[in-house]
Structures are given as C-alpha cells and as structure tokens.
C-alpha cells in the first residue's frame, strides 16, 4: 500500500522534473536562436518557401559550386545567383509536401550553428563565408568518410546545379540544344 506522503513526493518530483525540462528546452531554444546566422539576407524577395537563411546559404553555395560557370562580371554573376535561388524556391514548391518539409528542415539545420557544425563541420555562418571557405567546406563534405555528410554534399550540389542548368540560357554553355520535341509531357 502506498502512503499519502509517497504519492505527494512522487507528484512533486514529477512537477520539478517537468519544470526543469521546460527550462532546459527553453534555454536550448534560446541558444539555438542565438547562434543562427544573423547576417542572412533575403536574396529573392518573392520566395514562398525559402527564408533568409536558406536563401543566403543557397546563394553562397551557388557562388562556390558554380564558380567556373557563372559570369565573372559582378552584376551578371549576382543576377545568375538570384535566378538559382528563385528556381530552387519554385522547384521546392513543386515537390510533395513531405519532401518540401524534409528539404526545409535540412536547410534550417544548416542555418543554425550547432547543427551546422555537427552536420558539415562549419561553425561560422553563411553570410560572412567567402567563396573559398564554402568551397573548402564542400570539399570536406565530398571527401568525408561519413555517409550522411556525403549525402548532404550530393543533395546540395545537385540542388544548386540543377537550378542553374534548368534555365535555357545556360544550355548553350554545355552544348545542349534544348528539347527535341515540344508539348505537354513530350519534351525529350
């Protein structure tokens, strides 16, 4: 038989544990928000799914990954980077909701310092990263012995490259003449 004192003590410890847990969760949320990339800027204002952090990250990745393919003139280069971010946002909108959520979750994790450091080994934010730093991070992901890091590399690389080469303006640079047949569902 359980005494009244034991029940009260059990209830108190449950409430204390709950209060401490809530405080830790709140502190963890504050720490995570404190370490986000504060310098992130909106690159494409009409984006529906990509926030400022994801846009900044994709812009930095496009600048590094597509370095040899992008124009060298600053204004034209920036216009192509904005186009890549806009295409990424439009592409994400076309995906099924569960894949949109997974992709957005990955982009959010790469925008917060603690998870970014764990996933890709980069503590500093994307906003202040140079093209060389992003290239080094990407190279370390590509050559990592950890499958998850290589998967992150391949996913981000494919996202950036496919968004760049989706435009007919880039087809000539790779010798692609365009679709042979035109019409809904018949483009080859």
mmCIF file of the C-alpha atoms, coordinates in Angstrom:
data_MODEL
# 
_entry.id   MODEL 
# 
loop_
_atom_site.group_PDB 
_atom_site.id 
_atom_site.type_symbol 
_atom_site.label_atom_id 
_atom_site.label_alt_id 
_atom_site.label_comp_id 
_atom_site.label_asym_id 
_atom_site.label_entity_id 
_atom_site.label_seq_id 
_atom_site.pdbx_PDB_ins_code 
_atom_site.Cartn_x 
_atom_site.Cartn_y 
_atom_site.Cartn_z 
_atom_site.occupancy 
_atom_site.B_iso_or_equiv 
_atom_site.pdbx_formal_charge 
_atom_site.auth_seq_id 
_atom_site.auth_comp_id 
_atom_site.auth_asym_id 
_atom_site.auth_atom_id 
_atom_site.pdbx_PDB_model_num 
ATOM 1   C CA . UNK A 1 1   ? 0.000  0.000  0.000   1.00 0.00 ? 1   UNK A CA 1 
ATOM 2   C CA . UNK A 1 2   ? 1.327  3.416  -0.974  1.00 0.00 ? 2   UNK A CA 1 
ATOM 3   C CA . UNK A 1 3   ? 1.317  6.125  1.632   1.00 0.00 ? 3   UNK A CA 1 
ATOM 4   C CA . UNK A 1 4   ? -0.102 9.592  1.036   1.00 0.00 ? 4   UNK A CA 1 
ATOM 5   C CA . UNK A 1 5   ? 3.378  11.043 1.653   1.00 0.00 ? 5   UNK A CA 1 
ATOM 6   C CA . UNK A 1 6   ? 4.913  8.869  -1.113  1.00 0.00 ? 6   UNK A CA 1 
ATOM 7   C CA . UNK A 1 7   ? 2.258  9.999  -3.632  1.00 0.00 ? 7   UNK A CA 1 
ATOM 8   C CA . UNK A 1 8   ? 2.807  13.664 -2.787  1.00 0.00 ? 8   UNK A CA 1 
ATOM 9   C CA . UNK A 1 9   ? 6.570  13.233 -3.055  1.00 0.00 ? 9   UNK A CA 1 
ATOM 10  C CA . UNK A 1 10  ? 6.197  11.438 -6.393  1.00 0.00 ? 10  UNK A CA 1 
ATOM 11  C CA . UNK A 1 11  ? 3.924  14.194 -7.714  1.00 0.00 ? 11  UNK A CA 1 
ATOM 12  C CA . UNK A 1 12  ? 6.353  16.899 -6.545  1.00 0.00 ? 12  UNK A CA 1 
ATOM 13  C CA . UNK A 1 13  ? 9.288  15.219 -8.212  1.00 0.00 ? 13  UNK A CA 1 
ATOM 14  C CA . UNK A 1 14  ? 7.291  14.844 -11.420 1.00 0.00 ? 14  UNK A CA 1 
ATOM 15  C CA . UNK A 1 15  ? 6.418  18.542 -11.379 1.00 0.00 ? 15  UNK A CA 1 
ATOM 16  C CA . UNK A 1 16  ? 10.014 19.537 -10.558 1.00 0.00 ? 16  UNK A CA 1 
ATOM 17  C CA . UNK A 1 17  ? 11.350 17.334 -13.349 1.00 0.00 ? 17  UNK A CA 1 
ATOM 18  C CA . UNK A 1 18  ? 8.810  18.820 -15.749 1.00 0.00 ? 18  UNK A CA 1 
ATOM 19  C CA . UNK A 1 19  ? 9.726  22.378 -14.760 1.00 0.00 ? 19  UNK A CA 1 
ATOM 20  C CA . UNK A 1 20  ? 13.452 21.690 -15.134 1.00 0.00 ? 20  UNK A CA 1 
ATOM 21  C CA . UNK A 1 21  ? 12.841 20.042 -18.519 1.00 0.00 ? 21  UNK A CA 1 
ATOM 22  C CA . UNK A 1 22  ? 10.843 23.024 -19.755 1.00 0.00 ? 22  UNK A CA 1 
ATOM 23  C CA . UNK A 1 23  ? 13.574 25.387 -18.585 1.00 0.00 ? 23  UNK A CA 1 
ATOM 24  C CA . UNK A 1 24  ? 16.225 23.335 -20.413 1.00 0.00 ? 24  UNK A CA 1 
ATOM 25  C CA . UNK A 1 25  ? 14.156 23.245 -23.593 1.00 0.00 ? 25  UNK A CA 1 
ATOM 26  C CA . UNK A 1 26  ? 13.640 26.998 -23.378 1.00 0.00 ? 26  UNK A CA 1 
ATOM 27  C CA . UNK A 1 27  ? 17.351 27.590 -22.797 1.00 0.00 ? 27  UNK A CA 1 
ATOM 28  C CA . UNK A 1 28  ? 18.215 25.279 -25.691 1.00 0.00 ? 28  UNK A CA 1 
ATOM 29  C CA . UNK A 1 29  ? 15.850 27.206 -27.961 1.00 0.00 ? 29  UNK A CA 1 
ATOM 30  C CA . UNK A 1 30  ? 17.419 30.484 -26.911 1.00 0.00 ? 30  UNK A CA 1 
ATOM 31  C CA . UNK A 1 31  ? 20.933 29.134 -27.522 1.00 0.00 ? 31  UNK A CA 1 
ATOM 32  C CA . UNK A 1 32  ? 19.937 27.787 -30.949 1.00 0.00 ? 32  UNK A CA 1 
ATOM 33  C CA . UNK A 1 33  ? 18.306 31.078 -31.961 1.00 0.00 ? 33  UNK A CA 1 
ATOM 34  C CA . UNK A 1 34  ? 21.310 32.996 -30.620 1.00 0.00 ? 34  UNK A CA 1 
ATOM 35  C CA . UNK A 1 35  ? 23.668 31.029 -32.849 1.00 0.00 ? 35  UNK A CA 1 
ATOM 36  C CA . UNK A 1 36  ? 21.705 31.369 -36.076 1.00 0.00 ? 36  UNK A CA 1 
ATOM 37  C CA . UNK A 1 37  ? 23.223 33.187 -38.990 1.00 0.00 ? 37  UNK A CA 1 
ATOM 38  C CA . UNK A 1 38  ? 22.348 36.761 -38.012 1.00 0.00 ? 38  UNK A CA 1 
ATOM 39  C CA . UNK A 1 39  ? 23.758 38.282 -41.202 1.00 0.00 ? 39  UNK A CA 1 
ATOM 40  C CA . UNK A 1 40  ? 21.423 36.330 -43.510 1.00 0.00 ? 40  UNK A CA 1 
ATOM 41  C CA . UNK A 1 41  ? 19.715 38.472 -46.108 1.00 0.00 ? 41  UNK A CA 1 
ATOM 42  C CA . UNK A 1 42  ? 16.823 37.911 -48.455 1.00 0.00 ? 42  UNK A CA 1 
ATOM 43  C CA . UNK A 1 43  ? 18.222 37.345 -51.943 1.00 0.00 ? 43  UNK A CA 1 
ATOM 44  C CA . UNK A 1 44  ? 14.905 36.685 -53.684 1.00 0.00 ? 44  UNK A CA 1 
ATOM 45  C CA . UNK A 1 45  ? 12.069 38.667 -52.039 1.00 0.00 ? 45  UNK A CA 1 
ATOM 46  C CA . UNK A 1 46  ? 9.273  36.732 -53.811 1.00 0.00 ? 46  UNK A CA 1 
ATOM 47  C CA . UNK A 1 47  ? 10.296 33.386 -52.276 1.00 0.00 ? 47  UNK A CA 1 
ATOM 48  C CA . UNK A 1 48  ? 7.421  31.389 -50.846 1.00 0.00 ? 48  UNK A CA 1 
ATOM 49  C CA . UNK A 1 49  ? 9.317  28.610 -49.039 1.00 0.00 ? 49  UNK A CA 1 
ATOM 50  C CA . UNK A 1 50  ? 12.905 29.742 -48.585 1.00 0.00 ? 50  UNK A CA 1 
ATOM 51  C CA . UNK A 1 51  ? 13.682 32.045 -45.673 1.00 0.00 ? 51  UNK A CA 1 
ATOM 52  C CA . UNK A 1 52  ? 16.574 34.483 -45.476 1.00 0.00 ? 52  UNK A CA 1 
ATOM 53  C CA . UNK A 1 53  ? 18.992 31.905 -44.010 1.00 0.00 ? 53  UNK A CA 1 
ATOM 54  C CA . UNK A 1 54  ? 18.236 29.310 -46.694 1.00 0.00 ? 54  UNK A CA 1 
ATOM 55  C CA . UNK A 1 55  ? 18.489 31.939 -49.435 1.00 0.00 ? 55  UNK A CA 1 
ATOM 56  C CA . UNK A 1 56  ? 21.829 33.193 -48.125 1.00 0.00 ? 56  UNK A CA 1 
ATOM 57  C CA . UNK A 1 57  ? 23.165 29.647 -47.898 1.00 0.00 ? 57  UNK A CA 1 
ATOM 58  C CA . UNK A 1 58  ? 22.000 28.722 -51.414 1.00 0.00 ? 58  UNK A CA 1 
ATOM 59  C CA . UNK A 1 59  ? 23.450 31.952 -52.797 1.00 0.00 ? 59  UNK A CA 1 
ATOM 60  C CA . UNK A 1 60  ? 26.835 31.229 -51.177 1.00 0.00 ? 60  UNK A CA 1 
ATOM 61  C CA . UNK A 1 61  ? 26.718 27.622 -52.396 1.00 0.00 ? 61  UNK A CA 1 
ATOM 62  C CA . UNK A 1 62  ? 25.828 28.717 -55.932 1.00 0.00 ? 62  UNK A CA 1 
ATOM 63  C CA . UNK A 1 63  ? 28.691 31.205 -55.915 1.00 0.00 ? 63  UNK A CA 1 
ATOM 64  C CA . UNK A 1 64  ? 31.169 28.486 -54.881 1.00 0.00 ? 64  UNK A CA 1 
ATOM 65  C CA . UNK A 1 65  ? 29.798 25.407 -56.682 1.00 0.00 ? 65  UNK A CA 1 
ATOM 66  C CA . UNK A 1 66  ? 29.177 27.194 -59.985 1.00 0.00 ? 66  UNK A CA 1 
ATOM 67  C CA . UNK A 1 67  ? 32.301 29.346 -59.824 1.00 0.00 ? 67  UNK A CA 1 
ATOM 68  C CA . UNK A 1 68  ? 33.627 28.417 -63.276 1.00 0.00 ? 68  UNK A CA 1 
ATOM 69  C CA . UNK A 1 69  ? 30.186 28.510 -64.908 1.00 0.00 ? 69  UNK A CA 1 
ATOM 70  C CA . UNK A 1 70  ? 28.951 31.854 -63.558 1.00 0.00 ? 70  UNK A CA 1 
ATOM 71  C CA . UNK A 1 71  ? 29.763 35.139 -65.280 1.00 0.00 ? 71  UNK A CA 1 
ATOM 72  C CA . UNK A 1 72  ? 32.802 36.974 -63.930 1.00 0.00 ? 72  UNK A CA 1 
ATOM 73  C CA . UNK A 1 73  ? 31.171 40.419 -64.060 1.00 0.00 ? 73  UNK A CA 1 
ATOM 74  C CA . UNK A 1 74  ? 29.724 41.108 -60.577 1.00 0.00 ? 74  UNK A CA 1 
ATOM 75  C CA . UNK A 1 75  ? 26.245 42.287 -61.586 1.00 0.00 ? 75  UNK A CA 1 
ATOM 76  C CA . UNK A 1 76  ? 25.649 39.443 -64.065 1.00 0.00 ? 76  UNK A CA 1 
ATOM 77  C CA . UNK A 1 77  ? 27.014 36.938 -61.549 1.00 0.00 ? 77  UNK A CA 1 
ATOM 78  C CA . UNK A 1 78  ? 24.668 38.194 -58.832 1.00 0.00 ? 78  UNK A CA 1 
ATOM 79  C CA . UNK A 1 79  ? 21.715 38.034 -61.254 1.00 0.00 ? 79  UNK A CA 1 
ATOM 80  C CA . UNK A 1 80  ? 22.509 34.366 -62.003 1.00 0.00 ? 80  UNK A CA 1 
ATOM 81  C CA . UNK A 1 81  ? 22.803 33.585 -58.283 1.00 0.00 ? 81  UNK A CA 1 
ATOM 82  C CA . UNK A 1 82  ? 19.402 35.192 -57.641 1.00 0.00 ? 82  UNK A CA 1 
ATOM 83  C CA . UNK A 1 83  ? 17.979 33.127 -60.505 1.00 0.00 ? 83  UNK A CA 1 
ATOM 84  C CA . UNK A 1 84  ? 19.345 29.950 -58.908 1.00 0.00 ? 84  UNK A CA 1 
ATOM 85  C CA . UNK A 1 85  ? 17.698 30.839 -55.579 1.00 0.00 ? 85  UNK A CA 1 
ATOM 86  C CA . UNK A 1 86  ? 14.398 31.689 -57.339 1.00 0.00 ? 86  UNK A CA 1 
ATOM 87  C CA . UNK A 1 87  ? 14.490 28.399 -59.256 1.00 0.00 ? 87  UNK A CA 1 
ATOM 88  C CA . UNK A 1 88  ? 15.215 26.497 -56.022 1.00 0.00 ? 88  UNK A CA 1 
ATOM 89  C CA . UNK A 1 89  ? 12.198 28.103 -54.368 1.00 0.00 ? 89  UNK A CA 1 
ATOM 90  C CA . UNK A 1 90  ? 9.959  27.290 -57.359 1.00 0.00 ? 90  UNK A CA 1 
ATOM 91  C CA . UNK A 1 91  ? 11.313 23.734 -57.511 1.00 0.00 ? 91  UNK A CA 1 
ATOM 92  C CA . UNK A 1 92  ? 10.605 23.170 -53.823 1.00 0.00 ? 92  UNK A CA 1 
ATOM 93  C CA . UNK A 1 93  ? 7.040  24.396 -54.312 1.00 0.00 ? 93  UNK A CA 1 
ATOM 94  C CA . UNK A 1 94  ? 6.534  21.714 -56.961 1.00 0.00 ? 94  UNK A CA 1 
ATOM 95  C CA . UNK A 1 95  ? 7.609  18.886 -54.632 1.00 0.00 ? 95  UNK A CA 1 
ATOM 96  C CA . UNK A 1 96  ? 5.228  16.840 -52.485 1.00 0.00 ? 96  UNK A CA 1 
ATOM 97  C CA . UNK A 1 97  ? 4.649  18.370 -49.030 1.00 0.00 ? 97  UNK A CA 1 
ATOM 98  C CA . UNK A 1 98  ? 6.663  15.740 -47.126 1.00 0.00 ? 98  UNK A CA 1 
ATOM 99  C CA . UNK A 1 99  ? 9.727  16.296 -49.333 1.00 0.00 ? 99  UNK A CA 1 
ATOM 100 C CA . UNK A 1 100 ? 9.304  20.079 -49.027 1.00 0.00 ? 100 UNK A CA 1 
ATOM 101 C CA . UNK A 1 101 ? 9.344  19.692 -45.240 1.00 0.00 ? 101 UNK A CA 1 
ATOM 102 C CA . UNK A 1 102 ? 12.417 17.439 -45.242 1.00 0.00 ? 102 UNK A CA 1 
ATOM 103 C CA . UNK A 1 103 ? 14.301 19.826 -47.507 1.00 0.00 ? 103 UNK A CA 1 
ATOM 104 C CA . UNK A 1 104 ? 13.305 22.841 -45.442 1.00 0.00 ? 104 UNK A CA 1 
ATOM 105 C CA . UNK A 1 105 ? 14.332 21.002 -42.258 1.00 0.00 ? 105 UNK A CA 1 
ATOM 106 C CA . UNK A 1 106 ? 17.777 20.321 -43.742 1.00 0.00 ? 106 UNK A CA 1 
ATOM 107 C CA . UNK A 1 107 ? 18.162 23.962 -44.777 1.00 0.00 ? 107 UNK A CA 1 
ATOM 108 C CA . UNK A 1 108 ? 17.117 25.131 -41.297 1.00 0.00 ? 108 UNK A CA 1 
ATOM 109 C CA . UNK A 1 109 ? 19.591 22.733 -39.652 1.00 0.00 ? 109 UNK A CA 1 
ATOM 110 C CA . UNK A 1 110 ? 22.344 24.106 -41.877 1.00 0.00 ? 110 UNK A CA 1 
ATOM 111 C CA . UNK A 1 111 ? 21.350 27.631 -40.826 1.00 0.00 ? 111 UNK A CA 1 
ATOM 112 C CA . UNK A 1 112 ? 21.833 27.035 -37.086 1.00 0.00 ? 112 UNK A CA 1 
ATOM 113 C CA . UNK A 1 113 ? 25.415 26.896 -35.829 1.00 0.00 ? 113 UNK A CA 1 
ATOM 114 C CA . UNK A 1 114 ? 25.250 23.836 -33.525 1.00 0.00 ? 114 UNK A CA 1 
ATOM 115 C CA . UNK A 1 115 ? 23.564 21.556 -36.069 1.00 0.00 ? 115 UNK A CA 1 
ATOM 116 C CA . UNK A 1 116 ? 25.581 23.034 -38.939 1.00 0.00 ? 116 UNK A CA 1 
ATOM 117 C CA . UNK A 1 117 ? 28.780 22.275 -37.022 1.00 0.00 ? 117 UNK A CA 1 
ATOM 118 C CA . UNK A 1 118 ? 27.657 18.703 -36.366 1.00 0.00 ? 118 UNK A CA 1 
ATOM 119 C CA . UNK A 1 119 ? 26.448 18.055 -39.912 1.00 0.00 ? 119 UNK A CA 1 
ATOM 120 C CA . UNK A 1 120 ? 29.076 19.770 -42.013 1.00 0.00 ? 120 UNK A CA 1 
ATOM 121 C CA . UNK A 1 121 ? 31.769 20.921 -39.607 1.00 0.00 ? 121 UNK A CA 1 
ATOM 122 C CA . UNK A 1 122 ? 31.194 24.652 -40.147 1.00 0.00 ? 122 UNK A CA 1 
ATOM 123 C CA . UNK A 1 123 ? 30.553 26.766 -37.063 1.00 0.00 ? 123 UNK A CA 1 
ATOM 124 C CA . UNK A 1 124 ? 30.577 30.198 -38.709 1.00 0.00 ? 124 UNK A CA 1 
ATOM 125 C CA . UNK A 1 125 ? 27.512 31.469 -40.548 1.00 0.00 ? 125 UNK A CA 1 
ATOM 126 C CA . UNK A 1 126 ? 26.938 31.529 -44.281 1.00 0.00 ? 126 UNK A CA 1 
ATOM 127 C CA . UNK A 1 127 ? 26.535 35.297 -44.587 1.00 0.00 ? 127 UNK A CA 1 
ATOM 128 C CA . UNK A 1 128 ? 30.204 36.037 -43.889 1.00 0.00 ? 128 UNK A CA 1 
ATOM 129 C CA . UNK A 1 129 ? 31.676 32.950 -45.550 1.00 0.00 ? 129 UNK A CA 1 
ATOM 130 C CA . UNK A 1 130 ? 33.948 33.579 -48.511 1.00 0.00 ? 130 UNK A CA 1 
ATOM 131 C CA . UNK A 1 131 ? 33.762 31.588 -51.750 1.00 0.00 ? 131 UNK A CA 1 
ATOM 132 C CA . UNK A 1 132 ? 36.966 29.809 -50.728 1.00 0.00 ? 132 UNK A CA 1 
ATOM 133 C CA . UNK A 1 133 ? 35.611 28.862 -47.287 1.00 0.00 ? 133 UNK A CA 1 
ATOM 134 C CA . UNK A 1 134 ? 32.408 27.470 -48.800 1.00 0.00 ? 134 UNK A CA 1 
ATOM 135 C CA . UNK A 1 135 ? 34.498 25.576 -51.366 1.00 0.00 ? 135 UNK A CA 1 
ATOM 136 C CA . UNK A 1 136 ? 36.644 24.074 -48.597 1.00 0.00 ? 136 UNK A CA 1 
ATOM 137 C CA . UNK A 1 137 ? 33.553 23.055 -46.617 1.00 0.00 ? 137 UNK A CA 1 
ATOM 138 C CA . UNK A 1 138 ? 32.065 21.477 -49.737 1.00 0.00 ? 138 UNK A CA 1 
ATOM 139 C CA . UNK A 1 139 ? 35.305 19.662 -50.482 1.00 0.00 ? 139 UNK A CA 1 
ATOM 140 C CA . UNK A 1 140 ? 35.428 18.239 -46.948 1.00 0.00 ? 140 UNK A CA 1 
ATOM 141 C CA . UNK A 1 141 ? 31.826 17.039 -47.304 1.00 0.00 ? 141 UNK A CA 1 
ATOM 142 C CA . UNK A 1 142 ? 32.573 15.378 -50.647 1.00 0.00 ? 142 UNK A CA 1 
ATOM 143 C CA . UNK A 1 143 ? 35.622 13.576 -49.267 1.00 0.00 ? 143 UNK A CA 1 
ATOM 144 C CA . UNK A 1 144 ? 34.121 12.675 -45.886 1.00 0.00 ? 144 UNK A CA 1 
ATOM 145 C CA . UNK A 1 145 ? 34.097 9.085  -44.663 1.00 0.00 ? 145 UNK A CA 1 
ATOM 146 C CA . UNK A 1 146 ? 30.648 9.714  -43.123 1.00 0.00 ? 146 UNK A CA 1 
ATOM 147 C CA . UNK A 1 147 ? 27.791 8.750  -45.451 1.00 0.00 ? 147 UNK A CA 1 
ATOM 148 C CA . UNK A 1 148 ? 25.455 11.437 -44.081 1.00 0.00 ? 148 UNK A CA 1 
ATOM 149 C CA . UNK A 1 149 ? 27.961 14.204 -44.838 1.00 0.00 ? 149 UNK A CA 1 
ATOM 150 C CA . UNK A 1 150 ? 28.448 12.912 -48.390 1.00 0.00 ? 150 UNK A CA 1 
ATOM 151 C CA . UNK A 1 151 ? 24.650 12.738 -48.792 1.00 0.00 ? 151 UNK A CA 1 
ATOM 152 C CA . UNK A 1 152 ? 24.343 16.377 -47.670 1.00 0.00 ? 152 UNK A CA 1 
ATOM 153 C CA . UNK A 1 153 ? 27.056 17.307 -50.187 1.00 0.00 ? 153 UNK A CA 1 
ATOM 154 C CA . UNK A 1 154 ? 25.338 15.472 -53.048 1.00 0.00 ? 154 UNK A CA 1 
ATOM 155 C CA . UNK A 1 155 ? 21.919 16.879 -52.200 1.00 0.00 ? 155 UNK A CA 1 
ATOM 156 C CA . UNK A 1 156 ? 23.094 20.485 -52.001 1.00 0.00 ? 156 UNK A CA 1 
ATOM 157 C CA . UNK A 1 157 ? 25.322 20.171 -55.068 1.00 0.00 ? 157 UNK A CA 1 
ATOM 158 C CA . UNK A 1 158 ? 22.520 18.631 -57.117 1.00 0.00 ? 158 UNK A CA 1 
ATOM 159 C CA . UNK A 1 159 ? 20.029 21.261 -55.940 1.00 0.00 ? 159 UNK A CA 1 
ATOM 160 C CA . UNK A 1 160 ? 22.310 24.152 -56.889 1.00 0.00 ? 160 UNK A CA 1 
ATOM 161 C CA . UNK A 1 161 ? 23.482 22.655 -60.195 1.00 0.00 ? 161 UNK A CA 1 
ATOM 162 C CA . UNK A 1 162 ? 20.026 21.566 -61.343 1.00 0.00 ? 162 UNK A CA 1 
ATOM 163 C CA . UNK A 1 163 ? 18.596 25.004 -60.540 1.00 0.00 ? 163 UNK A CA 1 
ATOM 164 C CA . UNK A 1 164 ? 21.344 26.647 -62.585 1.00 0.00 ? 164 UNK A CA 1 
ATOM 165 C CA . UNK A 1 165 ? 21.139 24.335 -65.597 1.00 0.00 ? 165 UNK A CA 1 
ATOM 166 C CA . UNK A 1 166 ? 17.317 24.334 -65.626 1.00 0.00 ? 166 UNK A CA 1 
ATOM 167 C CA . UNK A 1 167 ? 17.387 27.650 -67.480 1.00 0.00 ? 167 UNK A CA 1 
ATOM 168 C CA . UNK A 1 168 ? 17.536 27.686 -71.287 1.00 0.00 ? 168 UNK A CA 1 
ATOM 169 C CA . UNK A 1 169 ? 20.103 30.494 -71.008 1.00 0.00 ? 169 UNK A CA 1 
ATOM 170 C CA . UNK A 1 170 ? 22.674 28.019 -69.664 1.00 0.00 ? 170 UNK A CA 1 
ATOM 171 C CA . UNK A 1 171 ? 22.049 25.216 -72.157 1.00 0.00 ? 171 UNK A CA 1 
ATOM 172 C CA . UNK A 1 172 ? 24.344 26.614 -74.831 1.00 0.00 ? 172 UNK A CA 1 
ATOM 173 C CA . UNK A 1 173 ? 27.315 26.619 -72.445 1.00 0.00 ? 173 UNK A CA 1 
ATOM 174 C CA . UNK A 1 174 ? 27.063 22.825 -72.090 1.00 0.00 ? 174 UNK A CA 1 
ATOM 175 C CA . UNK A 1 175 ? 26.133 22.109 -75.712 1.00 0.00 ? 175 UNK A CA 1 
ATOM 176 C CA . UNK A 1 176 ? 22.521 21.164 -75.040 1.00 0.00 ? 176 UNK A CA 1 
ATOM 177 C CA . UNK A 1 177 ? 20.344 22.225 -77.977 1.00 0.00 ? 177 UNK A CA 1 
ATOM 178 C CA . UNK A 1 178 ? 17.140 22.072 -75.958 1.00 0.00 ? 178 UNK A CA 1 
ATOM 179 C CA . UNK A 1 179 ? 14.204 19.677 -76.082 1.00 0.00 ? 179 UNK A CA 1 
ATOM 180 C CA . UNK A 1 180 ? 13.786 17.900 -79.421 1.00 0.00 ? 180 UNK A CA 1 
ATOM 181 C CA . UNK A 1 181 ? 10.007 17.625 -79.097 1.00 0.00 ? 181 UNK A CA 1 
ATOM 182 C CA . UNK A 1 182 ? 7.815  20.242 -77.514 1.00 0.00 ? 182 UNK A CA 1 
ATOM 183 C CA . UNK A 1 183 ? 4.467  19.989 -75.824 1.00 0.00 ? 183 UNK A CA 1 
ATOM 184 C CA . UNK A 1 184 ? 2.992  18.912 -72.511 1.00 0.00 ? 184 UNK A CA 1 
ATOM 185 C CA . UNK A 1 185 ? 4.654  15.723 -71.354 1.00 0.00 ? 185 UNK A CA 1 
ATOM 186 C CA . UNK A 1 186 ? 6.648  15.068 -74.538 1.00 0.00 ? 186 UNK A CA 1 
ATOM 187 C CA . UNK A 1 187 ? 9.801  17.091 -74.032 1.00 0.00 ? 187 UNK A CA 1 
ATOM 188 C CA . UNK A 1 188 ? 12.813 14.923 -74.755 1.00 0.00 ? 188 UNK A CA 1 
# 
